[in-house]
Amino acid sequence: MYAVIVTGGKQYKVTVGEEIFIEKLEGESGETVTFDTVLAIGSESGLQAGNAVSTAKVTGEIVRQGKNKKIVIYKYKAKKGYRRKNGHRQPYTRVRITAINA
């Protein structure tokens, strides 16, 4: 069984027991989170979508909070002496999916 959820402006296909990296959520390690926006649920019997999954929920447990690798942003303008170097580390939350309630 799998589900398609929406969080952080992105869609994720998840199964029970899977760990996913998503945009940062508030909470500490070990806390439970619920994803209410479920787009579809698939199983051996077929795919359910639309009003059939309007009450479905996916629950997960926060495994850890962290930051991705640093990316370097470098801006310059040729022959003008303008140079800017900047870095960014995007925060993320690692979540283990514990249940899909259809």
Contact map, one row per residue, 1 for C-alpha under 8 A:
111000000000001100000000000000000000000011110000000000000000000000000000000000000000000000000000000000
111100000000111100000000000000000000000011100000000000000000000000000000000000000000000000000000000100
111110000000111000000000000000000000011111000000000000000100000000000000000000000000000000000000000100
011111000011110000000000000000000000011110000000000000000000000000000000000000000000000000000000000000
001111100011110000000000000000000010111100000000000000000100000000000000000000000000000000000000000000
000111111111000000000000000000000010111000000000000000000000000000000000000000000000000000000000000000
000011111111000000000110000000000010100000000000000000000000000000000000000000000000000000000000000000
000001111100000000000111000000000000000000000000000000000000000000000000000000000000000000000000000000
000001111110000000000000000000000000000000000000000000000000000000000000000000000000000000000000000000
000001111111000000000000000000000000000000000000000000000000000000000000000000000000000000000000000000
000111101111100000000000000000000000000000000000000000000000000000000000000000000000000000000000000000
000111100111110000000000000000000000000000000000000000000000000000000000000000000000000000000000000000
011110000011111000000000000000000000000000000000000000000000000000000000000000000000000000000000000000
011110000001111101010000000000000000000000000000000000000000000000000000000000000000000000000000100000
111000000000111111000000000000000000000000000000000000000000000000000000000000000000000000000000100100
110000000000011111000000000000000000000000000000000000000000000000000000000000000000000000000000111100
000000000000001111100000000000000000000000000000000000000000000000000000000000000000000000000001110000
000000000000011111110000000000000000000000000000000000000000000000000000000000000000000000000001100000
000000000000000011111000000000000000000000000000000000000000000000000000000000000000000000000111100000
000000000000010001111100000000000000000000000000000000000000000000000000000000000000000000000111000000
000000000000000000111110000000000000000000000000000000000000000000000000000000000000000000011110000000
000000110000000000011111000000000000000000000000000000000000000000000000000000000000000000011110000000
000000110000000000001111100000000000000000000000000000000000000000000000000000000000000000111000000000
000000010000000000000111110000000000000000000000000000000000000010000000000000000000000000111000000000
000000000000000000000011111000000000000000000000000000000000000000000000000000000000000000011000000000
000000000000000000000001111100000000000000000000000000000000000000000000000000000000000000000000000000
000000000000000000000000111110100000000000000000000000000000010000000000000000000000000000000000000000
000000000000000000000000011111100000000000000000000000000000010110000000000000000000000000000000000000
000000000000000000000000001111100000000000000000000000000000111110000000000000000000000000000000000000
000000000000000000000000000111110000000000000000000000000000111000000000000000000000000000000000000000
000000000000000000000000001111111000000000000000000000000000110000000000000000000000000000000000000000
000000000000000000000000000001111100000000000000000000000011110000000000000000000000000000000000000000
000000000000000000000000000000111110000000000000000000000011110000000000000000000000000000000000000000
000000000000000000000000000000011111000000000000000000001111000000000000000000000000000000000000000000
000011100000000000000000000000001111110000000000000000001110000000000000000000000000000000000000000000
000000000000000000000000000000000111110000000000000000111100000000000000000000000000000000000000000000
000011100000000000000000000000000011111000000000000001001000000000000000000000000000000000000000000000
001111000000000000000000000000000011111110000000000011011100000000000000000000000000000000000000000000
001111000000000000000000000000000000111110000000110010000000000000000000000000000000000000000000000000
001110000000000000000000000000000000011111000011110010000000000000000000000000000000000000000000000000
111100000000000000000000000000000000011111100011100010000000000000000000000000000000000000000000000001
111000000000000000000000000000000000000111111111000000000000000000000000000000000000000000000000000000
110000000000000000000000000000000000000011111110000000000000000000000000000000000000000000000000000000
100000000000000000000000000000000000000001111100000000000000000000000000000000000000000000000000000000
000000000000000000000000000000000000000001111110000000000000000000000000000000000000000000000000000000
000000000000000000000000000000000000000001111111000000000000000000000000000000000000000000000000000000
000000000000000000000000000000000000000111101111100000000000000000000000000000000000000000000000000000
000000000000000000000000000000000000000111000111110110000000000000000000000000000000000000000000000000
000000000000000000000000000000000000001110000011111110000000000000000000000000000000000000000000000000
000000000000000000000000000000000000001100000001111111000000000000000000000000000000000000000000000000
000000000000000000000000000000000000000000000000111111000000000000000000000000000000000000000000000000
000000000000000000000000000000000000000000000001111111100000000000000000000000000000000000000000000000
000000000000000000000000000000000000011110000001111111110000000000000000000000000000000000000000000001
000000000000000000000000000000000000110000000000011111110000000000000000000000000000000000000000000000
000000000000000000000000000000000001000000000000000111111000000000000000000000000000000000000000000001
000000000000000000000000000000000001010000000000000011111100000000000000000000000000000000000000000111
000000000000000000000000000000000111110000000000000000111110000000000000000000000000000000000000000111
001010000000000000000000000000000111010000000000000000011111000000000000000000000000000000000000111110
000000000000000000000000000000011110000000000000000000001111100000000000000000000000000000000000111100
000000000000000000000000000000011100000000000000000000000111110000000000000000000000000000000011111000
000000000000000000000000000011111000000000000000000000000011111000000000000000000000000000000011110000
000000000000000000000000001111111000000000000000000000000001111110000000000000000000000000001111000000
000000000000000000000000000011000000000000000000000000000000111110000000000000000000000000001111000000
000000000000000000000000000110000000000000000000000000000000011111000000000000000000000000001110000000
000000000000000000000001000110000000000000000000000000000000011111100000000000000000000000111100000000
000000000000000000000000000000000000000000000000000000000000000111110000000000000000000000111100000000
000000000000000000000000000000000000000000000000000000000000000011111000000000000000000011110000000000
000000000000000000000000000000000000000000000000000000000000000001111100000000000000000011110000000000
000000000000000000000000000000000000000000000000000000000000000000111110000000000000000011000000000000
000000000000000000000000000000000000000000000000000000000000000000011111000000000000001111000000000000
000000000000000000000000000000000000000000000000000000000000000000001111100000000000001110000000000000
000000000000000000000000000000000000000000000000000000000000000000000111110000000000111100000000000000
000000000000000000000000000000000000000000000000000000000000000000000011111000000000111100000000000000
000000000000000000000000000000000000000000000000000000000000000000000001111100000011110000000000000000
000000000000000000000000000000000000000000000000000000000000000000000000111110000111100000000000000000
000000000000000000000000000000000000000000000000000000000000000000000000011111001111000000000000000000
000000000000000000000000000000000000000000000000000000000000000000000000001111111110000000000000000000
000000000000000000000000000000000000000000000000000000000000000000000000000111111100000000000000000000
000000000000000000000000000000000000000000000000000000000000000000000000000011111000000000000000000000
000000000000000000000000000000000000000000000000000000000000000000000000000011111100000000000000000000
000000000000000000000000000000000000000000000000000000000000000000000000000111111110000000000000000000
000000000000000000000000000000000000000000000000000000000000000000000000001111011111000000000000000000
000000000000000000000000000000000000000000000000000000000000000000000000011110001111100000000000000000
000000000000000000000000000000000000000000000000000000000000000000000000011100000111110000000000000000
000000000000000000000000000000000000000000000000000000000000000000000001111000000011111000000000000000
000000000000000000000000000000000000000000000000000000000000000000000001110000000001111100000000000000
000000000000000000000000000000000000000000000000000000000000000000000111100000000000111110000000000000
000000000000000000000000000000000000000000000000000000000000000000000111100000000000011111000000000000
000000000000000000000000000000000000000000000000000000000000000000111110000000000000001111100000000000
000000000000000000000000000000000000000000000000000000000000000000111100000000000000000111110000000000
000000000000000000000011000000000000000000000000000000000000000011110000000000000000000011111000000000
000000000000000000001111100000000000000000000000000000000000000011110000000000000000000001111100000000
000000000000000000001111100000000000000000000000000000000000011111000000000000000000000000111110000000
000000000000000000111100000000000000000000000000000000000000011111000000000000000000000000011111000000
000000000000000000111100000000000000000000000000000000000001111100000000000000000000000000001111100000
000000000000000011110000000000000000000000000000000000000001111000000000000000000000000000000111110000
000000000000011111100000000000000000000000000000000000000111100000000000000000000000000000000011111000
000000000000000110000000000000000000000000000000000000000111100000000000000000000000000000000001111100
000000000000000100000000000000000000000000000000000000000111000000000000000000000000000000000000111110
011000000000001100000000000000000000000000000000000000011110000000000000000000000000000000000000011111
000000000000000000000000000000000000000000000000000000011100000000000000000000000000000000000000001111
000000000000000000000000000000000000000010000000000010111000000000000000000000000000000000000000000111
